[in-house]
């Protein structure tokens, strides 16, 4: 992934720790901003609200569900 890619740092952190996190946080949503892991939340809405509270609407942050492997979604 190019260094300039939006959320590249956050996605790299997610991939680096995905396996470890999946042991204790499977199904939870992690909140990542730049190099900071800002917590795990039970649902997407809670993580998003916390991200907006901490970083505001003009800052990029990642909310992503923790799973050992990326689920494959098929849309027809």
N, CA and C atoms as a LAMMPS dump frame, in Angstrom:
ITEM: TIMESTEP
0
ITEM: NUMBER OF ATOMS
228
ITEM: BOX BOUNDS ff ff ff
-5.0000000000000000e+02 5.0000000000000000e+02
-5.0000000000000000e+02 5.0000000000000000e+02
-5.0000000000000000e+02 5.0000000000000000e+02
ITEM: ATOMS id mol type element x y z
1 1 1 N 0.853 -1.176 0
2 1 2 C 0 0 0
3 1 3 C 0.898 1.238 0
4 2 1 N 0.634 2.189 -0.883
5 2 2 C 1.45 3.405 -0.928
6 2 3 C 1.373 4.174 0.391
7 3 1 N 2.499 4.797 0.76
8 3 2 C 2.547 5.546 2.014
9 3 3 C 1.512 6.656 2.075
10 4 1 N 1.188 7.233 0.927
11 4 2 C 0.268 8.362 0.904
12 4 3 C -1.198 7.932 0.947
13 5 1 N -1.454 6.627 0.914
14 5 2 C -2.834 6.142 0.902
15 5 3 C -3.553 6.559 2.185
16 6 1 N -4.782 7.016 2.026
17 6 2 C -5.583 7.418 3.18
18 6 3 C -5.781 6.216 4.096
19 7 1 N -5.592 6.427 5.381
20 7 2 C -5.711 5.404 6.416
21 7 3 C -4.678 4.285 6.285
22 8 1 N -3.622 4.511 5.531
23 8 2 C -2.579 3.499 5.348
24 8 3 C -1.916 3.108 6.656
25 9 1 N -1.62 4.078 7.501
26 9 2 C -1.003 3.797 8.798
27 9 3 C -1.939 2.983 9.669
28 10 1 N -3.185 3.394 9.716
29 10 2 C -4.178 2.711 10.545
30 10 3 C -4.407 1.27 10.075
31 11 1 N -4.503 1.089 8.766
32 11 2 C -4.7 -0.263 8.236
33 11 3 C -3.481 -1.148 8.483
34 12 1 N -2.289 -0.581 8.406
35 12 2 C -1.067 -1.348 8.673
36 12 3 C -1.041 -1.808 10.138
37 13 1 N -1.431 -0.928 11.055
38 13 2 C -1.5 -1.301 12.467
39 13 3 C -2.529 -2.41 12.665
40 14 1 N -3.677 -2.276 12.017
41 14 2 C -4.717 -3.298 12.137
42 14 3 C -4.187 -4.652 11.682
43 15 1 N -3.563 -4.693 10.527
44 15 2 C -3.049 -5.965 10.008
45 15 3 C -1.934 -6.526 10.885
46 16 1 N -1.112 -5.66 11.436
47 16 2 C -0.01 -6.104 12.287
48 16 3 C -0.521 -6.823 13.537
49 17 1 N -1.603 -6.327 14.119
50 17 2 C -2.099 -6.865 15.385
51 17 3 C -3.372 -7.702 15.266
52 18 1 N -3.893 -7.863 14.073
53 18 2 C -5.155 -8.577 13.869
54 18 3 C -5.174 -9.94 14.562
55 19 1 N -4.143 -10.719 14.349
56 19 2 C -4.11 -12.072 14.908
57 19 3 C -4.135 -12.034 16.437
58 20 1 N -3.326 -11.165 17.033
59 20 2 C -3.306 -11.044 18.495
60 20 3 C -4.655 -10.565 19.024
61 21 1 N -5.204 -9.551 18.393
62 21 2 C -6.477 -8.992 18.844
63 21 3 C -7.615 -9.985 18.707
64 22 1 N -7.539 -10.845 17.696
65 22 2 C -8.641 -11.778 17.459
66 22 3 C -8.786 -12.783 18.599
67 23 1 N -7.749 -12.966 19.402
68 23 2 C -7.85 -13.878 20.556
69 23 3 C -8.763 -13.316 21.64
70 24 1 N -8.673 -12.023 21.903
71 24 2 C -9.437 -11.422 23.001
72 24 3 C -10.56 -10.485 22.56
73 25 1 N -10.563 -10.093 21.285
74 25 2 C -11.508 -9.055 20.847
75 25 3 C -12.29 -9.441 19.582
76 26 1 N -12.395 -10.726 19.269
77 26 2 C -13.123 -11.135 18.068
78 26 3 C -14.54 -10.578 18.083
79 27 1 N -14.918 -9.981 16.976
80 27 2 C -16.256 -9.417 16.824
81 27 3 C -16.384 -7.985 17.316
82 28 1 N -15.42 -7.51 18.088
83 28 2 C -15.445 -6.125 18.558
84 28 3 C -14.909 -5.203 17.467
85 29 1 N -15.089 -3.912 17.672
86 29 2 C -14.625 -2.906 16.719
87 29 3 C -13.485 -2.113 17.343
88 30 1 N -12.364 -2.057 16.627
89 30 2 C -11.211 -1.311 17.115
90 30 3 C -11.232 0.088 16.506
91 31 1 N -10.813 1.052 17.286
92 31 2 C -10.718 2.448 16.849
93 31 3 C -9.243 2.809 16.777
94 32 1 N -8.777 3.203 15.597
95 32 2 C -7.369 3.543 15.398
96 32 3 C -7.277 4.908 14.732
97 33 1 N -6.415 5.756 15.297
98 33 2 C -6.146 7.081 14.738
99 33 3 C -4.637 7.254 14.661
100 34 1 N -4.131 7.418 13.452
101 34 2 C -2.692 7.512 13.213
102 34 3 C -2.005 6.306 13.834
103 35 1 N -1.107 6.498 14.791
104 35 2 C -0.415 5.376 15.435
105 35 3 C -1.04 4.978 16.765
106 36 1 N -2.206 5.51 17.074
107 36 2 C -2.847 5.281 18.364
108 36 3 C -4.027 4.323 18.256
109 37 1 N -3.991 3.278 19.061
110 37 2 C -5.148 2.399 19.2
111 37 3 C -5.975 2.979 20.336
112 38 1 N -7.151 3.493 19.982
113 38 2 C -7.948 4.247 20.943
114 38 3 C -9.035 3.404 21.605
115 39 1 N -8.961 2.09 21.48
116 39 2 C -9.883 1.237 22.216
117 39 3 C -10.679 0.282 21.35
118 40 1 N -11.367 -0.621 22.033
119 40 2 C -12.229 -1.621 21.411
120 40 3 C -13.648 -1.376 21.902
121 41 1 N -14.609 -1.599 21.009
122 41 2 C -16.009 -1.314 21.325
123 41 3 C -16.883 -2.476 20.874
124 42 1 N -17.995 -2.643 21.569
125 42 2 C -18.902 -3.758 21.29
126 42 3 C -19.594 -3.642 19.936
127 43 1 N -19.8 -2.422 19.47
128 43 2 C -20.493 -2.242 18.186
129 43 3 C -19.891 -1.062 17.417
130 44 1 N -20.205 -1.034 16.137
131 44 2 C -19.662 -0.017 15.234
132 44 3 C -20.061 1.389 15.674
133 45 1 N -21.331 1.553 16.039
134 45 2 C -21.833 2.88 16.403
135 45 3 C -21.077 3.457 17.599
136 46 1 N -20.807 2.635 18.591
137 46 2 C -20.063 3.106 19.773
138 46 3 C -18.656 3.538 19.401
139 47 1 N -17.999 2.752 18.571
140 47 2 C -16.636 3.085 18.143
141 47 3 C -16.63 4.364 17.312
142 48 1 N -17.594 4.519 16.439
143 48 2 C -17.688 5.717 15.614
144 48 3 C -17.934 6.958 16.476
145 49 1 N -18.868 6.856 17.415
146 49 2 C -19.131 7.985 18.318
147 49 3 C -17.876 8.384 19.086
148 50 1 N -17.148 7.402 19.59
149 50 2 C -15.931 7.696 20.348
150 50 3 C -14.886 8.346 19.439
151 51 1 N -14.763 7.862 18.209
152 51 2 C -13.827 8.456 17.259
153 51 3 C -14.165 9.91 16.966
154 52 1 N -15.425 10.204 16.791
155 52 2 C -15.851 11.579 16.539
156 52 3 C -15.613 12.458 17.762
157 53 1 N -15.855 11.898 18.935
158 53 2 C -15.631 12.635 20.185
159 53 3 C -14.142 12.951 20.369
160 54 1 N -13.288 11.975 20.113
161 54 2 C -11.856 12.151 20.344
162 54 3 C -11.146 12.934 19.24
163 55 1 N -11.527 12.673 17.975
164 55 2 C -10.748 13.192 16.858
165 55 3 C -11.49 14.177 15.966
166 56 1 N -12.802 14.294 16.119
167 56 2 C -13.582 15.252 15.341
168 56 3 C -13.936 14.75 13.956
169 57 1 N -14.752 15.533 13.279
170 57 2 C -15.25 15.137 11.961
171 57 3 C -14.248 15.399 10.841
172 58 1 N -13.242 16.205 11.093
173 58 2 C -12.278 16.549 10.04
174 58 3 C -11.001 15.725 10.114
175 59 1 N -10.974 14.76 10.997
176 59 2 C -9.786 13.926 11.157
177 59 3 C -10.093 12.503 10.702
178 60 1 N -9.124 11.873 10.068
179 60 2 C -9.297 10.487 9.631
180 60 3 C -9.036 9.539 10.795
181 61 1 N -9.885 8.543 10.921
182 61 2 C -9.665 7.464 11.878
183 61 3 C -10.347 6.22 11.326
184 62 1 N -9.899 5.082 11.814
185 62 2 C -10.393 3.799 11.319
186 62 3 C -11.22 3.106 12.388
187 63 1 N -12.383 2.619 12.005
188 63 2 C -13.196 1.74 12.839
189 63 3 C -13.336 0.455 12.043
190 64 1 N -12.839 -0.647 12.607
191 64 2 C -12.837 -1.904 11.861
192 64 3 C -13.118 -3.062 12.802
193 65 1 N -13.931 -3.992 12.335
194 65 2 C -14.254 -5.16 13.139
195 65 3 C -13.072 -6.119 13.173
196 66 1 N -12.797 -6.661 14.345
197 66 2 C -11.683 -7.58 14.538
198 66 3 C -12.157 -9.005 14.268
199 67 1 N -11.52 -9.649 13.316
200 67 2 C -11.732 -11.056 12.995
201 67 3 C -10.38 -11.64 12.626
202 68 1 N -10.189 -12.926 12.845
203 68 2 C -8.919 -13.571 12.509
204 68 3 C -8.636 -13.446 11.02
205 69 1 N -9.685 -13.535 10.207
206 69 2 C -9.549 -13.382 8.758
207 69 3 C -10.617 -12.407 8.277
208 70 1 N -10.321 -11.727 7.199
209 70 2 C -11.262 -10.772 6.611
210 70 3 C -12.442 -11.549 6.036
211 71 1 N -13.663 -11.236 6.463
212 71 2 C -14.824 -11.951 5.91
213 71 3 C -15.006 -11.619 4.424
214 72 1 N -15.481 -12.593 3.692
215 72 2 C -15.762 -12.387 2.271
216 72 3 C -17.261 -12.112 2.143
217 73 1 N -17.571 -10.967 1.585
218 73 2 C -18.959 -10.576 1.401
219 73 3 C -19.327 -10.674 -0.069
220 74 1 N -20.453 -11.285 -0.345
221 74 2 C -20.928 -11.403 -1.712
222 74 3 C -22.258 -10.653 -1.802
223 75 1 N -22.303 -9.715 -2.72
224 75 2 C -23.517 -8.932 -2.919
225 75 3 C -24.044 -9.224 -4.31
226 76 1 N -25.292 -9.635 -4.388
227 76 2 C -25.915 -9.945 -5.674
228 76 3 C -26.804 -8.842 -6.101
